[in-house]
Amino acid sequence: MTGSAAVHFKLLSQDILLLPQKAIYWQQEKALIAADVHMGKVGHFRKAGIAVPRDLEQDNLGVLSDLIYEYRPKKLILLGDFFHSDINADWDWFVLWRSQFPRLEIVLVKGNHDIIDEDHYSRLNILIYNELLIAPFLMLHHPLISDCLQSAAGYVFCGHIHPGISLAGRARQHITLPCFAFGERQAILPSFGKFTGRVAIRNVKTDRIFAIANDKVLAIE
């Protein structure tokens, strides 16, 4: 197992950086890619009477801001489930955040939680797609099953399942870490949002798995 703050990964002759903030920077396209931010989830739970710290939403936006200032992307690609629910008070935070980056192109590939009327995104100059091909990659929210992958228009980047890798320690303790999972035709990104869980995925010998721990990206050998 080797690690560094971020990992350079060559994929289909493209240079991508796997970031410990659970996002990808695609160098040729100057694009920052993140999945499953789940903005509004805090407001959704608080509205239901469940005590959740308010600052989690600002933390997510703060991390996005830091990445934008560091990598200067021309484009932010969100792979679905950006906003968790109907509009609530957390939307106002996002509107304020968007005003700080008026020239940044933002693209949302819709996920199952993206139920807000598209007019709200249009007012913020955010483009909405069900899927988006930027060769050689096909941007989706849901992973494709193997039969569909064979006919996909490009190598798939997606999210949705909040992937994690289960690791065992010498004392038989187990921990599940968020991870990037690269298969032969599809990559599943970890959930960007801090207020999300993760599911341990099964990997096969051809997969490349990169776990995220202690602000580092670790290549799992």
Solvent accessible surface area in square Angstrom, and as a share of the most:
residue,aa,sasa,rsa
1,M,127,0.57
2,T,89,0.52
3,G,43,0.42
4,S,50,0.32
5,A,67,0.52
6,A,32,0.25
7,V,26,0.15
8,H,98,0.44
9,F,23,0.10
10,K,116,0.49
11,L,22,0.11
12,L,95,0.48
13,S,85,0.55
14,Q,33,0.15
15,D,23,0.12
16,I,0,0.00
17,L,31,0.15
18,L,0,0.00
19,L,0,0.00
20,P,23,0.15
21,Q,64,0.29
22,K,32,0.13
23,A,0,0.00
24,I,0,0.00
25,Y,19,0.07
26,W,3,0.01
27,Q,71,0.31
28,Q,90,0.40
29,E,55,0.24
30,K,89,0.38
31,A,0,0.00
32,L,0,0.00
33,I,0,0.00
34,A,0,0.00
35,A,0,0.00
36,D,1,0.00
37,V,2,0.01
38,H,9,0.04
39,M,0,0.00
40,G,0,0.00
41,K,32,0.14
42,V,3,0.01
43,G,12,0.11
44,H,80,0.36
45,F,56,0.23
46,R,84,0.31
47,K,172,0.73
48,A,74,0.57
49,G,67,0.64
50,I,87,0.44
51,A,100,0.78
52,V,10,0.06
53,P,85,0.54
54,R,156,0.57
55,D,79,0.41
56,L,35,0.18
57,E,2,0.01
58,Q,58,0.26
59,D,53,0.27
60,N,3,0.02
61,L,9,0.04
62,G,32,0.31
63,V,32,0.18
64,L,0,0.00
65,S,15,0.10
66,D,93,0.48
67,L,1,0.00
68,I,10,0.05
69,Y,111,0.42
70,E,115,0.52
71,Y,46,0.18
72,R,165,0.60
73,P,12,0.07
74,K,136,0.57
75,K,30,0.13
76,L,1,0.00
77,I,0,0.00
78,L,3,0.02
79,L,0,0.00
80,G,1,0.01
81,D,3,0.01
82,F,2,0.01
83,F,0,0.00
84,H,24,0.11
85,S,12,0.08
86,D,93,0.48
87,I,69,0.35
88,N,25,0.13
89,A,70,0.54
90,D,12,0.06
91,W,18,0.06
92,D,98,0.51
93,W,110,0.39
94,F,2,0.01
95,V,57,0.33
96,L,103,0.51
97,W,8,0.03
98,R,9,0.03
99,S,72,0.46
100,Q,100,0.44
101,F,18,0.07
102,P,94,0.59
103,R,234,0.85
104,L,13,0.07
105,E,72,0.32
106,I,1,0.01
107,V,3,0.01
108,L,1,0.00
109,V,0,0.00
110,K,64,0.27
111,G,10,0.10
112,N,78,0.40
113,H,57,0.26
114,D,7,0.03
115,I,103,0.52
116,I,11,0.06
117,D,85,0.44
118,E,79,0.35
119,D,81,0.42
120,H,58,0.26
121,Y,4,0.02
122,S,72,0.47
123,R,171,0.62
124,L,27,0.14
125,N,102,0.52
126,I,6,0.03
127,L,81,0.40
128,I,37,0.19
129,Y,80,0.31
130,N,124,0.63
131,E,99,0.44
132,L,27,0.13
133,L,88,0.44
134,I,27,0.14
135,A,81,0.62
136,P,39,0.24
137,F,0,0.00
138,L,10,0.05
139,M,0,0.00
140,L,16,0.08
141,H,5,0.02
142,H,87,0.39
143,P,35,0.22
144,L,49,0.24
145,I,120,0.61
146,S,75,0.48
147,D,113,0.59
148,C,61,0.37
149,L,22,0.11
150,Q,114,0.51
151,S,97,0.63
152,A,29,0.22
153,A,75,0.58
154,G,18,0.17
155,Y,16,0.06
156,V,0,0.00
157,F,0,0.00
158,C,0,0.00
159,G,0,0.00
160,H,58,0.26
161,I,57,0.29
162,H,28,0.13
163,P,0,0.00
164,G,0,0.00
165,I,15,0.08
166,S,54,0.35
167,L,40,0.20
168,A,73,0.57
169,G,30,0.29
170,R,250,0.91
171,A,84,0.65
172,R,214,0.78
173,Q,104,0.46
174,H,130,0.58
175,I,99,0.50
176,T,43,0.25
177,L,22,0.11
178,P,17,0.11
179,C,0,0.00
180,F,1,0.00
181,A,8,0.06
182,F,6,0.02
183,G,23,0.22
184,E,143,0.64
185,R,99,0.36
186,Q,21,0.10
187,A,0,0.00
188,I,23,0.12
189,L,1,0.00
190,P,0,0.00
191,S,7,0.05
192,F,6,0.02
193,G,1,0.01
194,K,106,0.45
195,F,56,0.23
196,T,23,0.13
197,G,50,0.48
198,R,106,0.39
199,V,93,0.53
200,A,54,0.42
201,I,33,0.17
202,R,238,0.87
203,N,73,0.37
204,V,96,0.55
205,K,210,0.89
206,T,103,0.60
207,D,35,0.18
208,R,114,0.41
209,I,4,0.02
210,F,2,0.01
211,A,0,0.00
212,I,13,0.07
213,A,20,0.15
214,N,143,0.73
215,D,117,0.61
216,K,102,0.43
217,V,0,0.00
218,L,29,0.14
219,A,11,0.09
220,I,41,0.21
221,E,159,0.71
